[in-house]
Amino acid sequence: MLSAKLTIQGPAASVAVPAIAPEAGRELPRTETSIGLNDGVAVIDITAADTSAMRAALNSYLECIRIIEDIESLTEMKK
């Protein structure tokens, strides 16, 4: 079993948890994921049965994080 932990710090952390939670609750083949907010840091824990499943899960969550950070940057620019 493989495992990975992604952490998000800064203003995007509090936005990431509710944004990514539906994705984490979705069934991805051969993976289990949990997400939480601890002391202002979003933590995504992923376990996967094999490297292909882990790669797919990481790609999915990293893309979600990138989008959240892009939106964060855009909203900061408008202030």
N, CA, C and O of each residue as an XYZ file, in Angstrom:
316
protein
N       0.843     -1.167      0.000
C       0.000      0.000      0.000
C       0.893      1.237      0.000
O       1.831      1.322      0.793
N       0.615      2.184     -0.870
C       1.365      3.437     -0.956
C       0.601      4.526     -0.221
O      -0.624      4.472     -0.119
N       1.327      5.517      0.291
C       0.650      6.636      0.945
C       1.345      7.943      0.594
O       2.547      7.981      0.330
N       0.555      9.013      0.599
C       1.075     10.356      0.333
C       0.292     11.341      1.175
O      -0.873     11.115      1.504
N       0.947     12.432      1.518
C       0.292     13.497      2.284
C       0.570     14.812      1.575
O       1.728     15.177      1.368
N      -0.474     15.519      1.205
C      -0.361     16.842      0.608
C      -0.782     17.858      1.657
O      -1.785     17.657      2.342
N      -0.035     18.945      1.793
C      -0.413     19.999      2.719
C      -0.537     21.316      1.965
O       0.209     21.592      1.026
N      -1.493     22.112      2.400
C      -1.729     23.421      1.804
C      -1.710     24.428      2.937
O      -2.470     24.306      3.897
N      -0.846     25.420      2.827
C      -0.741     26.454      3.845
C      -1.156     27.790      3.252
O      -1.189     27.957      2.033
N      -1.470     28.728      4.111
C      -1.828     30.066      3.667
C      -3.320     30.207      3.467
O      -4.099     29.350      3.886
N      -3.715     31.293      2.825
C      -5.140     31.592      2.674
C      -5.924     30.519      1.911
O      -7.120     30.344      2.143
N      -5.270     29.818      1.023
C      -5.968     28.801      0.227
C      -6.349     27.577      1.055
O      -7.216     26.805      0.644
N      -5.718     27.386      2.214
C      -5.980     26.184      3.017
C      -7.427     26.104      3.474
O      -8.049     25.047      3.366
N      -7.975     27.203      3.983
C      -9.354     27.171      4.488
C     -10.367     27.016      3.367
O     -11.477     26.537      3.599
N     -10.005     27.410      2.166
C     -10.882     27.255      1.007
C     -10.774     25.845      0.440
O     -11.750     25.298     -0.076
N      -9.590     25.264      0.537
C      -9.332     23.958     -0.075
C     -10.172     22.840      0.532
O     -10.662     21.973     -0.191
N     -10.341     22.852      1.852
C     -11.040     21.745      2.508
C     -12.476     21.600      1.996
O     -12.838     20.513      1.545
N     -13.311     22.644      2.044
C     -14.674     22.452      1.532
C     -14.724     22.264      0.010
O     -15.643     21.630     -0.509
N     -13.740     22.812     -0.698
C     -13.731     22.665     -2.159
C     -13.342     21.255     -2.585
O     -13.890     20.725     -3.552
N     -12.397     20.643     -1.867
C     -11.884     19.332     -2.252
C     -12.638     18.189     -1.572
O     -12.592     17.055     -2.048
N     -13.326     18.470     -0.472
C     -14.018     17.413      0.280
C     -14.950     16.558     -0.584
O     -14.947     15.337     -0.430
N     -15.751     17.146     -1.490
C     -16.585     16.277     -2.332
C     -15.763     15.329     -3.206
O     -16.154     14.185     -3.438
N     -14.629     15.817     -3.682
C     -13.729     14.978     -4.487
C     -13.152     13.849     -3.639
O     -13.027     12.715     -4.101
N     -12.800     14.172     -2.382
C     -12.238     13.162     -1.486
C     -13.269     12.095     -1.130
O     -12.915     10.939     -0.900
N     -14.544     12.482     -1.085
C     -15.601     11.530     -0.767
C     -15.996     10.651     -1.936
O     -16.702      9.657     -1.767
N     -15.538     11.020     -3.121
C     -15.846     10.270     -4.334
C     -14.984      9.016     -4.388
O     -13.817      9.032     -3.995
N     -15.558      7.955     -4.868
C     -14.822      6.694     -4.979
C     -13.848      6.746     -6.156
O     -14.262      6.831     -7.312
N     -12.555      6.693     -5.850
C     -11.549      6.521     -6.886
C     -11.060      5.081     -6.775
O     -10.774      4.610     -5.674
N     -10.962      4.387     -7.885
C     -10.551      2.981     -7.820
C      -9.219      2.792     -7.091
O      -8.238      3.471     -7.393
N      -9.194      1.872     -6.139
C      -7.992      1.449     -5.422
C      -7.351      2.538     -4.571
O      -6.166      2.453     -4.250
N      -8.133      3.578     -4.197
C      -7.588      4.638     -3.344
C      -8.544      4.973     -2.201
O      -9.753      4.760     -2.292
N      -7.971      5.497     -1.137
C      -8.743      6.063     -0.026
C      -8.135      7.416      0.287
O      -6.914      7.570      0.306
N      -9.002      8.406      0.535
C      -8.531      9.761      0.775
C      -9.279     10.380      1.940
O     -10.479     10.164      2.107
N      -8.564     11.147      2.741
C      -9.203     11.958      3.776
C      -8.617     13.360      3.706
O      -7.468     13.547      3.305
N      -9.423     14.343      4.101
C      -8.973     15.732      4.090
C      -9.444     16.404      5.366
O     -10.550     16.154      5.845
N      -8.596     17.253      5.905
C      -8.955     17.969      7.118
C      -8.148     19.240      7.247
O      -7.184     19.457      6.513
N      -8.552     20.083      8.190
C      -7.868     21.344      8.456
C      -7.334     21.295      9.879
O      -8.108     21.167     10.828
N      -6.016     21.397     10.037
C      -5.358     21.347     11.349
C      -4.486     22.585     11.521
O      -3.501     22.761     10.804
N      -4.850     23.439     12.471
C      -4.068     24.656     12.742
C      -3.845     25.492     11.491
O      -2.745     26.000     11.272
N      -4.877     25.640     10.670
C      -4.789     26.469      9.474
C      -4.091     25.825      8.294
O      -3.838     26.488      7.289
N      -3.777     24.544      8.399
C      -3.123     23.817      7.310
C      -4.061     22.717      6.819
O      -4.495     21.869      7.599
N      -4.369     22.735      5.530
C      -5.187     21.667      4.946
C      -4.282     20.465      4.694
O      -3.186     20.597      4.149
N      -4.759     19.292      5.102
C      -3.982     18.064      4.938
C      -4.824     17.051      4.167
O      -5.945     16.729      4.562
N      -4.273     16.559      3.072
C      -4.924     15.533      2.264
C      -4.080     14.273      2.381
O      -2.931     14.249      1.939
N      -4.644     13.227      2.975
C      -3.963     11.941      3.106
C      -4.522     10.985      2.064
O      -5.735     10.797      1.970
N      -3.640     10.387      1.290
C      -4.038      9.476      0.220
C      -3.337      8.141      0.427
O      -2.131      8.100      0.668
N      -4.084      7.060      0.334
C      -3.488      5.724      0.278
C      -3.974      5.073     -1.002
O      -5.125      5.243     -1.403
N      -3.091      4.331     -1.636
C      -3.431      3.698     -2.910
C      -2.840      2.299     -2.972
O      -1.801      2.017     -2.375
N      -3.517      1.439     -3.701
C      -3.103      0.045     -3.813
C      -1.888     -0.136     -4.721
O      -1.134     -1.095     -4.561
N      -1.696      0.779     -5.672
C      -0.584      0.627     -6.614
C      -0.178      1.995     -7.157
O      -0.845      2.999     -6.907
N       0.918      2.018     -7.897
C       1.447      3.290     -8.388
C       0.525      3.974     -9.386
O       0.453      5.202     -9.413
N      -0.172      3.215    -10.193
C      -1.096      3.830    -11.162
C      -2.233      4.550    -10.448
O      -2.607      5.658    -10.831
N      -2.781      3.926     -9.417
C      -3.860      4.550     -8.654
C      -3.347      5.782     -7.915
O      -4.041      6.797     -7.853
N      -2.150      5.705     -7.359
C      -1.584      6.855     -6.657
C      -1.333      8.005     -7.620
O      -1.646      9.154     -7.308
N      -0.782      7.713     -8.770
C      -0.523      8.758     -9.759
C      -1.807      9.453    -10.157
O      -1.847     10.681    -10.234
N      -2.859      8.689    -10.412
C      -4.142      9.268    -10.804
C      -4.717     10.145     -9.685
O      -5.223     11.236     -9.947
N      -4.638      9.669     -8.450
C      -5.158     10.445     -7.322
C      -4.356     11.731     -7.129
O      -4.935     12.804     -6.959
N      -3.035     11.627     -7.155
C      -2.208     12.821     -6.992
C      -2.466     13.834     -8.093
O      -2.582     15.028     -7.821
N      -2.555     13.375     -9.324
C      -2.857     14.293    -10.426
C      -4.187     15.003    -10.196
O      -4.294     16.207    -10.426
N      -5.186     14.276     -9.749
C      -6.511     14.846     -9.512
C      -6.462     15.916     -8.425
O      -6.960     17.023     -8.629
N      -5.868     15.599     -7.271
C      -5.839     16.550     -6.160
C      -4.906     17.718     -6.423
O      -5.214     18.845     -6.038
N      -3.777     17.479     -7.067
C      -2.878     18.576     -7.395
C      -3.521     19.549     -8.381
O      -3.300     20.756     -8.292
N      -4.299     19.042     -9.302
C      -5.019     19.913    -10.239
C      -6.062     20.747     -9.493
O      -6.212     21.935     -9.774
N      -6.779     20.146     -8.553
C      -7.748     20.900     -7.734
C      -7.040     22.001     -6.954
O      -7.529     23.128     -6.888
N      -5.896     21.683     -6.366
C      -5.136     22.670     -5.600
C      -4.666     23.803     -6.504
O      -4.744     24.972     -6.129
N      -4.186     23.466     -7.675
C      -3.721     24.497     -8.618
C      -4.851     25.447     -8.971
O      -4.646     26.660     -9.016
N      -6.035     24.918     -9.220
C      -7.184     25.753     -9.561
C      -7.557     26.664     -8.392
O      -7.832     27.847     -8.592
N      -7.567     26.125     -7.184
C      -7.869     26.937     -5.998
C      -6.857     28.069     -5.860
O      -7.236     29.208     -5.590
N      -5.582     27.766     -6.041
C      -4.556     28.796     -5.927
C      -4.655     29.819     -7.047
O      -4.399     31.001     -6.817
N      -5.015     29.399     -8.248
C      -5.215     30.342     -9.355
C      -6.364     31.295     -9.047
O      -6.257     32.499     -9.280
N      -7.456     30.760     -8.527
C      -8.603     31.601     -8.175
C      -8.217     32.555     -7.050
O      -8.590     33.728     -7.079
N      -7.477     32.067     -6.065
C      -6.991     32.905     -4.967
C      -6.181     34.082     -5.515
O      -6.364     35.222     -5.087
N      -5.290     33.798     -6.460
C      -4.458     34.858     -7.061
C      -5.313     35.866     -7.801
O      -5.072     37.069     -7.707
N      -6.300     35.398     -8.530
C      -7.166     36.303     -9.280
C      -7.985     37.200     -8.361
O      -8.148     38.389     -8.633
N      -8.495     36.639     -7.286
C      -9.296     37.461     -6.367
C      -8.421     38.456     -5.619
O      -8.879     39.556     -5.309
N      -7.174     38.103     -5.322
C      -6.256     39.043     -4.680
C      -5.933     40.211     -5.611
O      -5.777     41.345     -5.157
N      -5.834     39.933     -6.908
C      -5.516     40.976     -7.874
C      -6.637     42.014     -7.954
O      -6.376     43.179     -8.251
N      -7.860     41.611     -7.697
C      -9.004     42.520     -7.809
C      -9.163     43.399     -6.568
O      -9.923     44.367     -6.596
N      -8.464     43.078     -5.490
C      -8.607     43.875     -4.256
C      -7.825     45.147     -4.327
O      -7.834     45.931     -3.378
